[in-house]
Amino acid sequence: MRSMSRKRESAKIQPPMTPMIDCIFQLLLFFMLMPSSAGREGYLTTNLPKDQGPNPGIQGNMERLKIDLLDEGNEGVGVSIVLNGTQSLGDNFAGLRAALEGYRAQGLQPTHPILISPTMAVRHKFVVRAFDAAVTARFTNIHFAVPR
Protein backbone atom coordinates (compact mmCIF):
# COMPACT_ATOMS: atom_id res chain seq x y z
CA MET A 1 0.00 0.00 0.00
CA ARG A 2 2.75 2.36 0.74
CA SER A 3 4.17 2.28 -2.78
CA MET A 4 0.88 3.43 -4.27
CA SER A 5 0.65 6.43 -1.96
CA ARG A 6 4.15 7.48 -2.92
CA LYS A 7 3.25 7.41 -6.59
CA ARG A 8 0.22 9.58 -5.97
CA GLU A 9 2.27 12.12 -4.01
CA SER A 10 4.96 12.33 -6.69
CA ALA A 11 2.31 12.90 -9.37
CA LYS A 12 1.04 15.96 -7.49
CA ILE A 13 4.43 17.75 -7.46
CA GLN A 14 4.46 20.73 -9.84
CA PRO A 15 7.24 23.25 -10.51
CA PRO A 16 6.79 26.65 -8.82
CA MET A 17 5.08 29.13 -11.15
CA THR A 18 6.25 32.38 -9.50
CA PRO A 19 9.83 32.33 -10.90
CA MET A 20 8.50 31.46 -14.35
CA ILE A 21 6.03 34.34 -14.31
CA ASP A 22 8.75 36.67 -13.05
CA CYS A 23 11.04 35.64 -15.90
CA ILE A 24 8.25 36.10 -18.48
CA PHE A 25 7.52 39.63 -17.21
CA GLN A 26 11.20 40.57 -17.33
CA LEU A 27 11.47 39.34 -20.91
CA LEU A 28 8.28 41.19 -21.82
CA LEU A 29 9.66 44.44 -20.37
CA PHE A 30 13.01 43.93 -22.12
CA PHE A 31 11.41 43.50 -25.54
CA MET A 32 9.04 46.42 -24.97
CA LEU A 33 11.76 48.87 -23.94
CA MET A 34 14.54 47.79 -26.30
CA PRO A 35 13.21 49.33 -29.57
CA SER A 36 12.69 52.74 -27.96
CA SER A 37 16.39 53.16 -27.09
CA ALA A 38 17.77 52.11 -30.50
CA GLY A 39 17.10 55.50 -32.11
CA ARG A 40 18.95 57.51 -29.47
CA GLU A 41 22.14 55.51 -29.37
CA GLY A 42 25.20 57.65 -29.98
CA TYR A 43 23.28 60.95 -29.77
CA LEU A 44 24.18 63.36 -27.01
CA THR A 45 22.39 66.68 -26.66
CA THR A 46 24.52 69.64 -25.59
CA ASN A 47 24.13 73.33 -24.93
CA LEU A 48 27.32 74.76 -26.38
CA PRO A 49 27.95 78.47 -26.90
CA LYS A 50 27.22 79.61 -30.44
CA ASP A 51 30.26 81.93 -30.62
CA GLN A 52 32.88 79.18 -30.07
CA GLY A 53 33.77 75.84 -31.63
CA PRO A 54 34.48 74.64 -35.16
CA ASN A 55 32.02 77.06 -36.82
CA PRO A 56 31.73 80.03 -34.47
CA GLY A 57 28.87 82.15 -35.79
CA ILE A 58 29.49 83.76 -39.16
CA GLN A 59 33.04 85.12 -39.14
CA GLY A 60 33.66 85.14 -42.84
CA ASN A 61 35.86 82.67 -44.64
CA MET A 62 38.44 81.43 -42.13
CA GLU A 63 40.73 78.95 -43.86
CA ARG A 64 41.97 76.59 -41.18
CA LEU A 65 45.56 75.55 -40.75
CA LYS A 66 45.96 71.82 -41.34
CA ILE A 67 48.66 69.72 -39.72
CA ASP A 68 49.00 66.34 -41.45
CA LEU A 69 50.84 63.64 -39.49
CA LEU A 70 52.02 60.85 -41.77
CA ASP A 71 53.50 57.59 -40.45
CA GLU A 72 57.10 56.86 -41.36
CA GLY A 73 58.92 53.59 -40.80
CA ASN A 74 57.61 50.33 -39.40
CA GLU A 75 54.67 50.27 -37.00
CA GLY A 76 54.38 54.05 -36.67
CA VAL A 77 57.82 54.54 -35.11
CA GLY A 78 58.43 57.75 -37.05
CA VAL A 79 56.30 60.63 -38.23
CA SER A 80 56.40 63.21 -41.02
CA ILE A 81 54.71 66.59 -40.48
CA VAL A 82 53.12 68.50 -43.37
CA LEU A 83 51.68 71.95 -42.65
CA ASN A 84 48.88 73.17 -44.95
CA GLY A 85 49.68 70.48 -47.51
CA THR A 86 52.75 72.36 -48.76
CA GLN A 87 55.28 72.87 -45.98
CA SER A 88 57.07 69.62 -45.08
CA LEU A 89 58.75 69.72 -41.67
CA GLY A 90 60.00 66.13 -41.37
CA ASP A 91 59.67 65.05 -37.74
CA ASN A 92 60.61 68.47 -36.32
CA PHE A 93 57.94 69.47 -33.78
CA ALA A 94 59.99 72.50 -32.74
CA GLY A 95 59.86 73.59 -36.40
CA LEU A 96 56.08 73.09 -36.35
CA ARG A 97 55.80 75.29 -33.28
CA ALA A 98 58.02 77.93 -34.91
CA ALA A 99 55.93 77.86 -38.10
CA LEU A 100 52.72 78.25 -36.09
CA GLU A 101 54.25 81.11 -34.11
CA GLY A 102 55.15 82.69 -37.46
CA TYR A 103 51.49 82.55 -38.48
CA ARG A 104 50.57 84.19 -35.16
CA ALA A 105 53.18 86.91 -35.79
CA GLN A 106 51.55 87.56 -39.20
CA GLY A 107 48.32 88.39 -37.40
CA LEU A 108 46.35 85.16 -37.04
CA GLN A 109 44.08 85.25 -34.03
CA PRO A 110 44.36 82.61 -31.25
CA THR A 111 40.87 81.41 -32.23
CA HIS A 112 41.93 80.64 -35.82
CA PRO A 113 40.99 76.98 -36.44
CA ILE A 114 43.72 74.35 -36.58
CA LEU A 115 43.04 70.77 -37.72
CA ILE A 116 45.41 67.97 -36.70
CA SER A 117 44.95 65.10 -39.15
CA PRO A 118 46.91 61.90 -38.39
CA THR A 119 46.99 58.72 -40.44
CA MET A 120 45.86 55.50 -38.77
CA ALA A 121 49.36 54.21 -37.98
CA VAL A 122 50.64 57.41 -36.32
CA ARG A 123 51.28 56.88 -32.64
CA HIS A 124 49.29 58.87 -30.14
CA LYS A 125 52.38 60.55 -28.70
CA PHE A 126 52.97 62.34 -32.03
CA VAL A 127 49.40 63.66 -32.09
CA VAL A 128 49.88 64.97 -28.55
CA ARG A 129 53.18 66.61 -29.53
CA ALA A 130 51.46 68.37 -32.46
CA PHE A 131 48.72 69.51 -30.09
CA ASP A 132 51.36 70.80 -27.64
CA ALA A 133 53.07 72.72 -30.45
CA ALA A 134 49.78 74.43 -31.35
CA VAL A 135 49.01 75.26 -27.71
CA THR A 136 52.55 76.58 -27.18
CA ALA A 137 52.00 78.84 -30.21
CA ARG A 138 48.96 80.17 -28.26
CA PHE A 139 46.23 78.74 -30.51
CA THR A 140 42.98 77.79 -28.75
CA ASN A 141 40.68 76.47 -31.52
CA ILE A 142 42.30 73.06 -32.18
CA HIS A 143 40.43 70.14 -33.75
CA PHE A 144 41.29 66.55 -34.58
CA ALA A 145 40.35 64.67 -37.73
CA VAL A 146 39.40 61.02 -37.66
CA PRO A 147 42.50 58.98 -38.59
CA ARG A 148 42.42 57.85 -42.21
Secondary structure, DSSP 8 states (H G I E B T S, - for coil): -HHHHHHHHHHT----SHHHHHHHHHHHHHHHHHHHHHTTTT-------TTSSSS-S-------EEEEEEEESGGG-EEEEEETTTEEEET-HHHHHHHHHHHHHTT--TTS-EEEEE-TTS-HHHHHHHHHHHHHTT---EEE----
